[in-house]
C-alpha cells in the first residue's frame, strides 16, 4: 500500500484521568496507523489535559496536538489549531472520530478547505438507549448534528454490519461505507501471554465458578442489571463470584449498591487491568457476562470469544453478529435480569455445555476476524475516500466546462 495520505484527524480523549492502560493502547494503535499514511496530524481535546495547546511529535510522520481548555471554547480552539495545520501542511483528508462535535468541526473544515471528510462511528448513535439520559433540547441538537454531518461526509467507518445497514438505508448519498472494527493486533498478541494462575486467588475451592465483566463502569453498561442478576445467581449456584474489571464514573455507586444487596462476598471490583494481563482474566473465568444497553462493536465479546468462553449478553445492535444465541452463548433482552440469571445458571450448572459453547464461541469469533480487523484496512478506507472524492471533483469540473 502506498503511503500517500496526509491526514488530519479530530478526536477526543474521553478516558478518565487515571485510565492510563487505555491511553497506552490507543497510543500504540496510532503509532501503528502512522506506518500506513504519509503524514498524520491528530488534534485531541480533553478536560484532563493541561490548559493550552501542547504539540508532540510522537513519530517522524505523527504529530499530536493536545488541547485543554474550558469546554465551551473547545470548538474554537480545535478550529484554530486545524486552520494552522492546513496553512502550513498539505492535507488530503479529514477524519472525525465521532459524528457529533468532531464530525461537525470536520464538516466546517471540509467546507473551508474543500477536502473530503471521513466519519468514524465507534458507538451505536442510532439506538434509543444512547439518548435516554439526555434532555430533550440537547438530544434534538445532537441528532440534527449527526444528520447534517452524515449527509455531507464522503465516507463512513462503521464498526458492525448493523451500523452499515442502517447508514446505507438512511443516508444513501454516502459513496463509501466500510466495516472496520477496532483493531485486534494487540489483543491477539496478548492472547499468547496467559498466566493460568491469575484467577486462582478468587476461588475458595475447585468448585468455585467465576463470572467476569470487562468494560467501563458507566450508565450505558447497565451494571445494575448485572448486580440484580447476581442476587439470583448466587442463590442458584452455591459458590460463584463476579469479577468486575474497569473504572468509570459509576464505580462508587455500584460498590454501594453491591453492599446494599449483600453481594460483597460475591462481587469483586478489580479496577483497571493492564492490556497485557487482561486475557489471563478472560481465560481464567468460566462465563463472560455483559449487560450493556448499547454498543458500537462490543470488542470485549470478541476478546472473550477468542478466550474460548461462553457469553451471556444483552440484545444491543451488534450482539447477534457476535453471538450465536443458544450455541456460543445467550442473548437476553436489555434490563431482563431474571432471564440473564437463568442463562448464566444454565452454563454454571452444566459444565459440559459451557465448554461446548466456549469452543463454538472461539470458532465463530475466528470466522469474523479478517483483514477488516487490521489497522491497515482503516488506512485503505481513507485512501479510497480520497480517490472517490477526487474522481467526483474532476467529473464535476468537466461538467462545468
C-alpha positions as CSV (number, residue, x, y, z in Angstrom):
1,X,0.0,0.0,0.0
2,X,1.4,3.4,-1.0
3,X,1.7,5.9,1.9
4,X,0.0,8.7,0.0
5,X,-2.5,10.2,2.5
6,X,-1.8,13.3,4.5
7,X,-4.3,13.0,7.3
8,X,-5.9,15.4,9.8
9,X,-7.9,13.5,12.4
10,X,-10.0,15.2,15.1
11,X,-10.6,13.2,18.3
12,X,-11.4,13.5,21.9
13,X,-9.6,11.9,24.9
14,X,-12.8,10.8,26.8
15,X,-11.0,8.5,29.2
16,X,-10.8,9.1,33.0
17,X,-7.7,10.9,34.1
18,X,-6.3,7.7,35.7
19,X,-7.2,5.4,32.8
20,X,-3.6,5.0,31.6
21,X,-4.0,1.5,30.3
22,X,-6.4,2.5,27.6
23,X,-4.3,5.6,26.7
24,X,-1.3,3.3,26.2
25,X,-3.4,1.1,23.9
26,X,-4.7,4.0,21.9
27,X,-1.2,5.4,21.5
28,X,0.1,2.0,20.2
29,X,-2.7,2.0,17.7
30,X,-2.0,5.4,16.3
31,X,1.7,4.6,16.1
32,X,0.9,1.5,14.1
33,X,-1.5,3.5,11.9
34,X,1.2,6.1,11.2
35,X,3.0,3.4,9.2
36,X,0.3,3.5,6.5
37,X,0.0,7.2,5.9
38,X,2.4,9.8,4.6
39,X,1.6,12.3,7.4
40,X,-0.7,12.1,10.4
41,X,-1.9,15.2,12.3
42,X,-4.0,14.2,15.3
43,X,-5.9,17.0,17.1
44,X,-7.1,15.8,20.6
45,X,-9.1,17.7,23.1
46,X,-9.9,16.7,26.7
47,X,-10.9,18.1,30.1
48,X,-7.9,16.2,31.6
49,X,-5.2,17.9,29.5
50,X,-3.3,20.9,31.0
51,X,-4.7,24.2,29.8
52,X,-3.4,25.4,26.5
53,X,-2.1,23.7,23.3
54,X,0.7,21.1,23.7
55,X,2.3,19.8,20.5
56,X,4.2,16.5,20.5
57,X,5.9,14.7,17.6
58,X,5.4,11.0,18.5
59,X,6.8,9.8,15.2
60,X,8.5,11.5,12.3
61,X,5.2,11.5,10.5
62,X,2.9,11.7,13.5
63,X,2.2,14.9,15.4
64,X,-0.3,15.1,18.3
65,X,-1.9,18.4,19.2
66,X,-3.4,18.2,22.7
67,X,-5.9,20.9,23.6
68,X,-7.0,21.6,27.1
69,X,-9.5,24.4,27.8
70,X,-12.9,25.5,29.1
71,X,-15.3,23.1,27.4
72,X,-17.3,25.8,25.6
73,X,-14.1,27.1,24.0
74,X,-13.1,23.6,22.6
75,X,-14.7,24.1,19.1
76,X,-12.9,27.4,18.6
77,X,-9.6,26.1,19.8
78,X,-9.8,22.9,17.6
79,X,-10.7,25.1,14.6
80,X,-7.8,27.5,15.4
81,X,-5.3,24.6,15.5
82,X,-6.8,22.9,12.4
83,X,-6.6,26.1,10.4
84,X,-3.0,26.5,11.4
85,X,-2.3,22.9,10.2
86,X,-4.0,23.5,6.9
87,X,-2.0,26.7,6.3
88,X,1.4,25.0,6.9
89,X,0.8,21.5,5.5
90,X,-0.8,19.5,2.7
91,X,-3.9,17.8,3.9
92,X,-5.7,15.2,1.8
93,X,-8.4,14.0,4.2
94,X,-10.2,15.0,7.4
95,X,-11.3,12.1,9.7
96,X,-13.6,12.7,12.7
97,X,-13.8,10.0,15.4
98,X,-17.5,10.7,16.0
99,X,-20.4,12.3,14.1
100,X,-21.1,14.8,16.9
101,X,-18.6,17.6,17.8
102,X,-15.7,16.1,16.0
103,X,-17.8,15.4,13.0
104,X,-19.3,18.9,12.9
105,X,-15.9,20.6,13.1
106,X,-14.7,18.3,10.4
107,X,-17.7,19.3,8.3
108,X,-16.8,23.0,8.7
109,X,-13.2,22.3,7.7
110,X,-14.4,20.3,4.7
111,X,-16.4,23.4,3.5
112,X,-13.5,25.8,4.2
113,X,-10.7,23.8,2.5
114,X,-12.7,21.5,0.1
115,X,-11.2,18.4,1.5
116,X,-13.1,15.0,1.8
117,X,-14.5,14.1,5.2
118,X,-14.4,10.6,6.8
119,X,-16.6,9.9,9.9
120,X,-16.0,7.1,12.3
121,X,-18.9,5.5,14.3
122,X,-17.5,3.8,17.4
123,X,-20.8,3.9,19.3
124,X,-24.4,3.0,18.4
125,X,-25.7,6.5,17.9
126,X,-28.9,5.1,16.4
127,X,-30.1,3.2,19.5
128,X,-32.8,4.8,21.6
129,X,-30.8,3.8,24.7
130,X,-27.9,6.0,23.6
131,X,-30.1,9.1,24.1
132,X,-32.2,8.2,27.1
133,X,-30.2,10.2,29.7
134,X,-30.1,13.4,27.7
135,X,-32.5,16.3,27.9
136,X,-34.9,17.0,25.0
137,X,-33.2,20.1,23.6
138,X,-29.7,18.6,23.8
139,X,-30.9,15.4,22.2
140,X,-32.6,17.3,19.4
141,X,-29.5,19.4,18.7
142,X,-27.2,16.4,18.7
143,X,-29.4,14.3,16.4
144,X,-29.6,17.2,13.9
145,X,-25.8,17.5,14.1
146,X,-25.4,13.8,13.3
147,X,-27.8,14.1,10.4
148,X,-26.1,17.1,9.0
149,X,-22.6,15.5,9.2
150,X,-23.6,12.2,7.7
151,X,-25.5,13.9,4.9
152,X,-22.3,15.8,3.9
153,X,-19.5,13.3,4.7
154,X,-17.7,11.4,2.0
155,X,-17.1,8.1,3.8
156,X,-18.1,6.3,7.0
157,X,-16.3,3.8,9.1
158,X,-18.8,1.5,10.7
159,X,-17.8,-1.0,13.3
160,X,-20.6,-3.5,12.8
161,X,-22.8,-4.8,10.0
162,X,-25.9,-3.4,11.8
163,X,-24.4,0.1,11.7
164,X,-23.6,-0.3,8.0
165,X,-27.1,-1.4,7.1
166,X,-28.6,1.5,8.9
167,X,-26.4,4.0,7.3
168,X,-27.0,2.5,3.8
169,X,-30.7,2.8,4.3
170,X,-30.8,6.2,5.9
171,X,-28.1,8.1,4.1
172,X,-28.0,6.9,0.5
173,X,-25.7,9.7,-0.7
174,X,-22.6,8.4,1.1
175,X,-20.3,6.8,-1.5
176,X,-18.0,4.8,0.7
177,X,-19.2,2.8,3.8
178,X,-16.9,0.2,5.2
179,X,-17.0,-2.0,8.3
180,X,-13.7,-1.6,10.1
181,X,-13.9,-2.9,13.7
182,X,-11.5,-2.0,16.5
183,X,-8.1,-3.5,15.6
184,X,-7.2,-6.7,17.4
185,X,-3.5,-6.7,16.8
186,X,-2.6,-6.0,20.5
187,X,-5.3,-8.4,21.7
188,X,-4.0,-11.3,19.6
189,X,-0.5,-10.7,20.8
190,X,-1.6,-10.6,24.5
191,X,-3.5,-13.8,24.0
192,X,-0.2,-15.6,23.7
193,X,0.9,-14.5,27.2
194,X,-1.5,-16.2,29.6
195,X,-1.0,-16.6,33.3
196,X,-3.2,-19.6,34.1
197,X,-3.0,-19.0,37.9
198,X,-4.0,-15.3,38.0
199,X,-7.6,-16.1,39.0
200,X,-6.8,-18.8,41.5
201,X,-6.8,-16.4,44.4
202,X,-10.5,-15.7,43.8
203,X,-11.5,-19.3,44.1
204,X,-12.3,-20.7,47.6
205,X,-12.4,-24.3,46.2
206,X,-12.2,-26.3,43.0
207,X,-16.0,-25.9,42.7
208,X,-15.9,-22.0,42.6
209,X,-17.1,-20.6,39.4
210,X,-16.0,-17.2,38.2
211,X,-18.0,-14.7,36.1
212,X,-16.2,-11.8,34.5
213,X,-17.3,-8.4,33.2
214,X,-14.8,-6.2,31.3
215,X,-15.7,-2.6,30.4
216,X,-16.3,0.9,31.6
217,X,-18.4,1.5,34.7
218,X,-20.8,3.9,33.1
219,X,-24.7,4.1,33.0
220,X,-24.8,2.7,29.4
221,X,-23.3,-0.6,30.6
222,X,-26.3,-1.1,33.0
223,X,-24.3,-2.9,35.6
224,X,-27.3,-2.6,38.0
225,X,-29.0,-5.3,35.9
226,X,-25.9,-7.4,36.3
227,X,-25.9,-7.0,40.1
228,X,-29.6,-7.8,40.3
229,X,-28.9,-11.0,38.3
230,X,-26.1,-11.8,40.6
231,X,-28.5,-11.9,43.5
232,X,-30.3,-14.7,41.8
233,X,-27.2,-16.4,40.5
234,X,-25.7,-16.8,44.0
235,X,-28.9,-18.5,45.1
236,X,-28.9,-20.9,42.2
237,X,-25.2,-21.8,42.5
238,X,-23.6,-22.2,45.9
239,X,-20.0,-21.0,45.1
240,X,-19.8,-18.2,42.5
241,X,-18.1,-14.8,42.2
242,X,-18.3,-12.0,39.7
243,X,-15.1,-10.1,38.8
244,X,-15.7,-6.6,37.5
245,X,-12.8,-5.2,35.6
246,X,-12.9,-1.5,34.6
247,X,-13.2,2.0,36.0
248,X,-15.8,4.7,35.4
249,X,-18.0,7.4,36.9
250,X,-20.4,4.9,38.5
251,X,-17.7,2.9,40.4
252,X,-18.7,4.4,43.8
253,X,-22.4,3.9,43.2
254,X,-22.0,0.3,42.1
255,X,-19.9,-0.6,45.1
256,X,-22.6,1.0,47.3
257,X,-25.4,-0.9,45.5
258,X,-23.4,-4.1,45.8
259,X,-23.1,-3.6,49.6
260,X,-26.8,-2.8,49.9
261,X,-27.6,-6.1,48.0
262,X,-25.3,-8.1,50.4
263,X,-23.1,-9.0,47.5
264,X,-19.8,-8.0,49.0
265,X,-18.5,-11.6,49.2
266,X,-19.7,-12.4,45.7
267,X,-18.7,-9.3,43.7
268,X,-15.0,-8.2,43.4
269,X,-14.2,-4.8,41.8
270,X,-10.7,-5.1,40.3
271,X,-10.4,-1.7,38.8
272,X,-8.3,-1.1,35.7
273,X,-6.2,-4.1,34.5
274,X,-3.3,-3.7,32.0
275,X,-3.8,-4.9,28.5
276,X,-1.0,-7.4,28.9
277,X,-2.8,-9.1,31.8
278,X,-6.4,-8.8,30.6
279,X,-6.5,-12.1,28.7
280,X,-5.3,-14.0,31.7
281,X,-8.6,-13.0,33.4
282,X,-10.7,-13.8,30.3
283,X,-9.1,-17.3,30.2
284,X,-9.3,-17.8,33.9
285,X,-13.1,-17.3,34.2
286,X,-15.9,-19.7,33.5
287,X,-18.5,-17.4,31.9
288,X,-18.2,-13.9,30.4
289,X,-21.2,-11.6,31.2
290,X,-22.1,-8.3,29.6
291,X,-25.2,-6.2,30.3
292,X,-24.8,-3.2,28.2
293,X,-27.7,-1.2,26.7
294,X,-25.9,-0.1,23.5
295,X,-22.5,-0.8,21.9
296,X,-20.9,0.0,18.6
297,X,-19.0,-3.2,18.2
298,X,-18.5,-4.8,21.6
299,X,-14.8,-5.6,21.3
300,X,-14.8,-7.4,24.7
301,X,-17.2,-10.0,23.3
302,X,-14.6,-10.7,20.5
303,X,-11.9,-11.0,23.1
304,X,-14.0,-13.3,25.3
305,X,-14.7,-15.5,22.3
306,X,-11.0,-15.7,21.4
307,X,-10.5,-16.9,25.0
308,X,-13.0,-19.8,24.4
309,X,-15.6,-18.5,26.9
310,X,-19.4,-18.9,26.8
311,X,-21.0,-15.5,26.8
312,X,-24.3,-14.1,28.2
313,X,-25.1,-10.7,26.8
314,X,-27.9,-8.3,26.4
315,X,-29.6,-7.6,23.0
316,X,-27.8,-4.5,21.7
317,X,-27.5,-3.9,18.0
318,X,-24.4,-5.9,17.2
319,X,-25.0,-8.7,19.7
320,X,-26.4,-11.1,17.2
321,X,-23.5,-10.5,14.9
322,X,-21.0,-11.5,17.7
323,X,-23.0,-14.2,19.5
324,X,-25.0,-17.2,18.1
325,X,-27.8,-17.4,20.6
326,X,-28.0,-20.9,22.1
327,X,-24.7,-22.0,20.5
328,X,-21.9,-19.7,21.6
329,X,-23.8,-18.0,24.4
330,X,-27.2,-16.5,25.2
331,X,-28.7,-13.1,24.3
332,X,-31.3,-11.7,26.6
333,X,-33.5,-8.6,26.5
334,X,-31.9,-5.4,27.9
335,X,-32.7,-5.0,31.6
336,X,-34.1,-8.5,32.0
337,X,-32.1,-9.6,35.0
338,X,-34.2,-12.7,35.7
339,X,-33.6,-14.3,32.3
340,X,-30.0,-13.1,32.4
341,X,-29.5,-15.0,35.7
342,X,-31.3,-18.1,34.3
343,X,-29.0,-18.3,31.3
344,X,-25.9,-17.9,33.4
345,X,-27.1,-20.7,35.7
346,X,-27.6,-23.0,32.7
347,X,-23.9,-22.6,32.0
348,X,-22.7,-22.9,35.6
349,X,-24.8,-26.0,36.4
350,X,-23.8,-27.8,33.2
351,X,-20.0,-27.5,32.7
352,X,-20.1,-29.7,29.5
353,X,-22.5,-27.2,27.8
354,X,-20.3,-24.3,28.9
355,X,-17.2,-26.0,27.4
356,X,-19.0,-26.7,24.1
357,X,-20.3,-23.1,24.0
358,X,-16.8,-21.9,24.6
359,X,-15.3,-23.8,21.7
360,X,-18.1,-22.8,19.4
361,X,-17.6,-19.2,20.5
362,X,-13.9,-19.4,19.6
363,X,-14.7,-20.9,16.2
364,X,-17.4,-18.3,15.5
365,X,-15.1,-15.4,16.5
366,X,-12.2,-16.7,14.3
367,X,-14.6,-16.6,11.3
368,X,-15.3,-12.9,12.0
369,X,-11.7,-11.9,12.3
370,X,-10.4,-11.0,8.8
371,X,-8.5,-8.2,7.2
372,X,-11.1,-5.6,8.4
373,X,-9.7,-6.0,11.9
374,X,-6.3,-4.8,10.7
375,X,-5.2,-1.2,11.1
376,X,-4.1,-1.2,7.5
377,X,-7.7,-1.6,6.4
378,X,-8.7,1.7,8.0
379,X,-5.8,3.4,6.1
380,X,-7.2,1.7,2.9
381,X,-10.6,3.2,3.6
382,X,-9.1,6.7,3.9
383,X,-7.2,6.2,0.6
384,X,-10.4,5.0,-1.1
385,X,-12.2,8.1,0.3
386,X,-9.7,10.5,-1.3
387,X,-9.8,8.6,-4.6
388,X,-13.6,8.7,-4.9
389,X,-13.7,12.4,-3.8
390,X,-11.1,13.3,-6.4
391,X,-12.9,11.5,-9.2
392,X,-16.1,13.2,-8.2
393,X,-14.4,16.6,-8.2
394,X,-12.9,16.0,-11.7
395,X,-16.2,14.9,-13.0
396,X,-18.0,18.0,-11.7
397,X,-15.2,20.2,-13.1
398,X,-15.7,18.6,-16.6
399,X,-19.4,19.1,-16.3
400,X,-18.9,22.8,-15.6
401,X,-16.6,23.1,-18.6
